Amino acid sequence: MPLDTTTFHVPEHLDFGVEFETTKMRDKKYVINADTGQYLGIVGTGFKCASHGDFYRGVLDTVTEELTSHEVADANAKWSTARDGAWAMLDITLPNMKTTIETEKHSTEIGNRIISLHGIDGSCSNQVYFGAIDFFCRNGTITGDYDKVRKKNTSNFSMESFIYELTKARTDFYEQAAKMQVWAETSLKYVDVSSLLESMITSKRKAEKMYSLYMHEASQRGHNKWALYSAFTNYATYADERNGFNLRNTGNDTQAISMWSREQEVSKWVSDSKFIELEAA
C-alpha cells in the first residue's frame, strides 16, 4: 500500500533543480536554485549532490517498499527547511508502529519515526536516523547509542545501506521501547536530579531550566527516569514559553537546524554514563 500521495510528496518549494556556477575562486563554485536562480551557497568544485526531490522520492519509495502496508498506513510527514531551502529534513511518524510506556501514575503510547536530512550546499551529508515520538505530548527524539548513531550517519549514504537500516528499524524500535519501559520503572525519588543535571549539562542555567522541566514532567509521569527523558525530549521538540528554552532570533533561517541539534544533544545525554547508571538507582 503506497503512502498517501496527497500527504507524501516533496513540497513544491523544495522540488527544484540544482545548478552550479564557477566563482572567481579557483576551487569553488556556487550552488543555485535552478527554478528561481537564487544563489544558495558556495562549495568546492568537486561537490556533487542530488536534488531534494530526487533524494526524497527515493527515500519515500524505499519506505513504502520495505515496510508493510499496515505499518505505513496513517503515516504522516513533517517537512522542515533552512538556509533558504538548501537544507531539508523529512520526519515521518508511523503511528501503527507503536507501543505503550507505563509509569505508576501515567500511561502513554510512543510511535516509530524515520528522520531524513538532505543538503545541497554542503551543510550536511545525506543522513537517515530512526527515533520515537511520544503521542501524549508530541515530544520526539532520535534513539540509539549516540556514538553509534553519529558514526553511522557520517559515512557515505546509499539506498542499499538505508534499506538495511530500515529492515532493522522495526526490531530496534521495540528493543528501545523495552528499555524505555525500564526507565519508567526506575525511581528517581531518592536521586538528586538537580545535581545530576548540573554534572551532565555544561551550562548551569540550562541545567536549572532542565530541572524545572523535569519537575513538571514528574508531576504527570512520576519521579522516574522516563520523566527525566521526557524533559530532555520536550527541550528538543519545543522552543517557546511552553518550556522556556526559546531560540534566539538570529535572522539567519537556521531554526530547523537548531532544533535538530537539540535532538542530537538529547541523544548524547541519554548515552552519558551518568544517565545510564540510573538503571541501578
Buried (B, 14 or more C-beta within 10 A) or exposed (E): EEBBEEEBBBBEBBBBEBEBEEBEEEEEBBBBBEEEEEBBBBBEEEBEBBBBBBBBBBBBEBBBEBBEEEBBBEBEBEBBBBBBBBBBBBBBBBBBBBBEBEBEEBEBBBBBBBBBBBBBBBBBBBBBBBBBBBBBBEBBBBBBEBEEBBEBBEEEBEBEBBBEBBEEBBEBBBEBBEEBBEBBBBBBEEBEBBEBBBEBBEEEEBBBBBBEBBBBBBEBBBBBBBBBBBBBBBBBBBBEEEBBBEEEEEEEBBBBBBBBEBBBBBBBBBBBEEBEEBEEE
